[in-house]
Amino acid sequence: MQQHLHSAGKSFAGPSAPPDENTTLAATQAAWRFLHNERITLPQLAEPLQAVARQWRREHPGAWALVISDWSFLSYSNHTRKSDRTAHGAAHSRGYDLSTMLLVDGRQGDPVVPLELEVRTAQGLFSTRPGAPNPDHSSLDHLLPGMQAVDRLGWHERVIHVIDRGGDSAAHYRDWQADGRSFLVRCDDVRVVRWQEREWALKDLRDHLHRTAQFQGRHEVTYRGQTAVQSVAEVPVVLDRPVLRRRRRDGRTSYKQVRGEALALRLIISRVTHATGETLAVWYLLTNAPAEVPAATVAVWYYWRWRIESFFKLLKSGGQAAEQWQQETGQAIAKRLLVAAMACALVWKLERATAPEAITFRAFLVRLSGRQMKRSKPHTAPALLAGLYIYLAMLDALEQHSVEDLRDLKKHLRFTQPDTG
């Protein structure tokens, strides 16, 4: 995990090696043996992450746990040695599909730890859940087993699953509701719902609620780097239209129309506006969260969904450089992703710490990283990740050399030799 506090470049076959007694080659060979050891499984590697989640719940038993699910593509278009890559979008785009469940603190929106991880390849699906997932099932079909897997943490209350528009499926809403899951999903404005005995497209219902002045509250948020105001409107709606069920068997996909029971949900429409009144974003949110959870809180919960986007950035361009990893199979990539996730969880824990010495330590790490920070944001996870690796490398160096030895080595940095004339 220490090696994954620092991203390795494209010329590295493995994680960066700390400056201890091992050579870079030895560290690379050790990483290869670890990632290809059949006795090391993904569920085993997920156990430290789940231990972090259990500790968080013990410390905050009354907090809502936001479990944010999303998908991201790991692009390895030029990594031809990865023979199990899948096609994605354009014909030249090849790599692996990554799906993740991220635990976020429902009080301040702080990321805590990834709970579940799946990597889909052309040859199979690799998951942190015990048992073999069905590769014929869609990513949406895999959400319910993932929700159920959270039960292994011993959590049965105050858990809500937050999903973006990719999860907008009335058929799956019914499955989740029947299984006793709380969910919050963003949907498109063309979805039709029933309100006050009439069918409405959501965009028309939004205009009606705006005309009748039903948007309330003014919660300050940051939207794409600028200060904005969030207001919400809520109405009870029913989904009672037939749905299409997708099924895939023997490589073939079929659809069947199914008329399910009417599903009563809360519709919360969130408007994000500029100080001038200009509308920056509108989110249509469907949820079965308990009525005692205010609509404004639900809207903020969805706003915090962007935390998982930050996690994907931390894995890719923001710190771990995952799309440059040289492992040749999706299974090895999945194992390494879990180790990298442990490094991310360590940095997030440091970000959440409020003790004065923790604040001082964060400032020290940012200084070591050499990153430029905004006045309004004294630290970021990528900066802490970079600084923490340098700090641990310093400690390793001090264990191998005395301070006097290190000072003596400084003579080799002289630009010119002293004139002994």
C-alpha positions, 0 to 999 in steps of 0.5 A: 500500500505504501508503494501505491501512495505514489503513481508510477510512470509508463516506464514502470512495470510495477508500483513505485518502490520506496527507498528501502533495502529492496531494489526497484526490480525486486519490488516489481517482482514481488508485486508481480508474484502478489498480483498473480498469486491464485491464493490471494482473492479479491474478497480477501483483499476487500476485507481491510476496506470493509474493516474501515467501514465497520470502524466508521459505523462504530464511531458514528452509529447514527449517521446515514451511510451513503453508498454511491454506485457508479461505473467507469471505463479503464482505457488500455487501447494501446496495451496490446498484451492485455488480451482480455480487454473489452471494446468500449464505444469507438472501435479503437477504445479497449479496456475494462469496465470498472464498477464501484460502491463508495461509502460516503458519510451522510453528515458532511459528504466525506468519502470513507472507503470503497465497499465493492469493486467489479472489473468486467473483461472479455473473459469474465467478471472479477468481483469482491463479492464471494461467489461467481457473478453472472457475466450475462447480467447487466451492470444494473442487475448487479446492483441488488446483489451489491446492495445485499453484500453491504449486509455483511457489514452488519448494517440494516438501517440508515443506509441509502444507495445513491445512483446516477441516471444510469440507474433510472429503471422502474423495474429495478426500483421495484426489485430494490423496494421489494428487497427493503433497500433505500435508494436515491436515483437521478432520472431524466426529465422525460420520465413520466410519473403520476401526480394528483391523478394525472400523468406528467413528464418531469420537465412539465411538472418542474415548470408547474411547480416553478410557476406555483412557487413551490421551490423552497430553501436556499442551500449554498453549494459549489457548482463547477468551481463557482458558488451557487444556490440550491433550492428544492421542491417535493411531491409524492408520485407514482410509477405505474407504467409497464416496463421492459425487462432485459434478459441476456442468455447464450449471448443474445439479448431479449426484452419483455414488457412487464406490468408491475405493481404501482410504486409510490416514491418521493420526487424531489426536484433540485435547482442549482442557480447562480446568484443572478438567478440563472439556472445552472442545473436541474436534478430530478431525484426519485427516492424511497427515503423515509419521510423524516429525511427532509427534501433538502437533505436528500438533494444534498445527498445527491450533490455529494455523488460527485465524490465517486467521480473524485475517486475515479480521478484519484485512480486515474489522472489524479494520483494512481495513474491506473490507465498506465498500469502494465499488468496483463490481465483484468484480474491482476488489475482488479487486485491492484485497484483494491490495494490502491483503494486502501491508499485512497482510504488512508488519505481520506481518513487524514482529510477527515481528521480534525485534531490540530496536529492533523491540520499541521500534518496536512499542511506539511504534506502539501508542502512536500508535494509541491502542489499549488493550493487555492486559498479556499482549499488548503489541501486536496487528496492528490496533494496529500497522496503525493506528499505522504509518499515523500514523507514515508520515503524520508522515514525509510531513508532516515532508517538507512542513513544518519542525518550526518550522512544525508548532509554529507551527500549534499556535497554532490549537489554543488554546481561547481567545485570549490576553488582550492587555488 
